[in-house]
């Protein structure tokens, strides 16, 4: 299977309503696909708006520095200087929502940022069809049960719980940039800008995976695609003394507890 086909299969297993998005940071050497819509032809936009065009409409959007209309992506993507002592830094610090300016400075010191001046632009498009290799893939879940399924797939392959940190703002940074810097999966709730200007819904939650871990996630999704653990095969009912997978009864018998019916498939 191609990597695009694996994304399609993951989306089908999760019954996603939104396109997973392939995000690539571009350099001057990269060729921009002819099918990519240049943001300058639409207008200034926040990066989450470009993501919305990809996840909702299946568009591929290219943005360079002058197209961005939000400080966070400009800073996080390494496109501008916001270092201590600059006017931009002095303007931003009181706006971080942290009362103590010393604590605000400490917080911003940990703000995920890509290397300055390494990248000149960004591509974001539907991961099931683009022909460029992304840095990360964003999966916008429609509900927490889909996210739970992704967690199970990751644990199946890594043997570990997924450790995540949540921030109320700057979801593009705490997914895309943090994953690129750490090589780890990240999770974020759409921030207020995504809610107000990019039409994110109250049920959305985002998982970001580095592209080089797509095979890992896919193998995990295949492994848990069973009648009693697959998202799309959940049997919803309020049933007592319900049938269970055989290993339940083996364990309960070992404990001297009641056994019941085995789940059949």
N, C-alpha and C positions, 0 to 999 in steps of 0.2 A: 504493500500500500504506500502511496505517496503521503507526505505529511499533511497535505490538504485533505486527503481522504480520511485520515485519522481524526482530524478536527471534525469533519462531517459526522463520523461515527459517534464521537463523543457527544456532539450536539444532539444527535438523534437519541442516544441512550438517555440523555438528560431532558429531552423534549424542550429544548431551549426555544424561547420566542425571539431572542435577539442574536444577531450574528456575533460569534467570537471575533475579536479584532487582532489583526497582525500589526504590531508596532515596530517600526524600524527607524533608528536614528541614522540619518544620512550624512555623508561627507561629500566634498566637491567631486570626488571620483565616482560617486554612485550615479547611475542613470535613473532618472525618474520615469516610471512607466507612462506610456502615452495615454493610458486610460485614467491616470490619476487626475483628479480635479485640483487645480491650483487654487488655494484659498484666496489669493489676491483677486481672483475673478468673482468671488462671492462677497468678500468684505472681511474686515478684521473679525476674528473669532477666538473664543477661549478654546483651549485644546480639547476640553470635554465636549464642545460642540462638534469638533471634527470627529471625535469618537462616536457621537450620536449619529452623525451622517453615515458612519460605517456600520454601527450596530443595528440601526433601524432601517436604513435605506440601501445598505450594501454598497455604498460609495467608497472609493479610495480617495483620500485627501492628502495633498502635500502642503506642508506649511514651512515657511522659513521664518527667520527672526522677525521680520517686519510684519508678519501676519498675526502674531500672537497678541491677544487683548487681555491677558491675565499674567500677573507677575510671576506666579508660582512655576509655570512651565518654563518661562524664560530663564528663571534662576536655576531650577532643578535640572534642566536640560543643558546647562552650561553655556547658554547663549549670551548672557550679559554678566556684568560684574556687580555683585551686591556684597562685597566684602566690607568688614568693619572699617569705618572711616569715610566711606563713600556717602554721598547724599542719598542714594537709593536705600542704603542700609539704615540711615538715620530716619528716613520716612517710614520704612517698613516696621521697625522694631515696636513702636507703640501700637501698631495695628495687628499684632500677632494674637491679641486676646489674652495676654498674660499681664497681670497687674504689676508685678515686680519687674522692673527693666533689667535687673541683673539676671533674673531667671529667664526672662525673654531672650537675652543674649546667649545664655547657656543652651536654651532650647534651639535657637537658630543655628548655633554652632554644630548641632547634630543633624541639621536639615540635609536630607539626601541630595547630593549634587553630582552630576556627571562632570568629567574633566572639562575645564574651561576651554572654549574654542576648538574642541575636538570635532563637534558636530555642527553642521550648518542648517539642518532642517529635519523634518520628521515625515514619515509616511504612516498612515493608518488606514487599513482596509479590511474587508471581510476575509477571515483567515481560511475559509473553505475554498477560496478561488484566486487569491493573489499569487503572482509568480515570483515575488521577491522573498528572500529568507529573512524573517523578522528577528528582532532581538528578544521580544517577549510576545506572549499571547494573552489577551484579556478575555476572561469568560464572565459575562454578566448573567448571574443567576436570577431567575424570576422569583425564587423562594428559597428559604433556608434548607429545605429538604434536598434540593439540587446541590447546594453547597456541602451539605452533610455527605452526600454521595461522593463528591470529589475528595473530601477528607478521607473517606473510607478507602478510596482507590489509592491515594497517596500512602496511607498507612500500610496497605497491602504490599506495596513495593519497598517502602523504606523501613517498616517495622517500628516507626516512631509516630508520636502525635505531632501534628503541625503546630508550631509555636508562632503566634501572630501577635502584633501590637496594633491597637486601633487609635487613629487620630480622627478628630471630627472634621478636619479640613484637608484640602490638598490631596485628594484621593489619587490624582494622576501621578503625583510624586511618590506616594507611599505604596504604589503598585509598580509602575513602570521603572522608575529610577531605582527604588530600593531593590527590586528583583535583579536589575542589571548589575548593581554594585555587589550584591551578596550571592547571586546565583541561587537564591531560595524562592520558594513560593511566597506570595504575599496576599493579604486579604484587606479590602477596604470597603467602607460604606460610602456610597456616592455623597460628595460634599454639597454644601448649600448651592454652590454655583451650578453643579450638575442638576440639582433639583429645579432651580429657578430658570436656568438658561439652556439646559441641554435635555430637558424633559425626562429625567430619570424618575422612576416611580418609587414609592415608599417600600416596595418589596425587593428592590434590586440590591444585590451585594456582589462584589467583584472579587474573583480570584485571578491572580496573575501568575503565569508560569514562565520561567526562562525557556526559550525555544529549545535549548539542548536537553530539557527534561520532558519534552512532549512524549517521547516514546515511553518513559517511565509512567507518566499519567495514563497514557493509553493502555498499557499493559495492565495497570491496576483496574481501569474501567472494565476491561475484558474479563479479568479475573473475578470481579464481583458481580458480573452480569448473570446472576442466577435467579431462579424463581423467588427465593426468599430474601434477596438483598438488592436486586436491581430497582432503581428508582421507578422505572416505567412499569414494573410488574407488581407494585405494592397492592396488596389486597386490603382494602379499607373496610373494616367492620368492627363492631363492638361485641366480640364473641368471648365468652368465658370458657375455660377448659379447652382452649383452642389447640389445634394440632401444632406441633413444633418440629423443627429439624431433629433428626434422630439423636444427635449428640446431646441435646437437652435431656432426653430420657435416660441416656447412659449416665450422665452426671447426677441426675436426681436419684436414680437407683443407687448409685454409689454413696449418696448422702443419706439413704434410707428415707427418701421423700417420695411422694406420689409420682408415678409415671403416667403418661397419657398417650394419646394417639401420635403416631409419627406423621409429619407432614409428607404428603405424596405429591409428585410432580407429573 
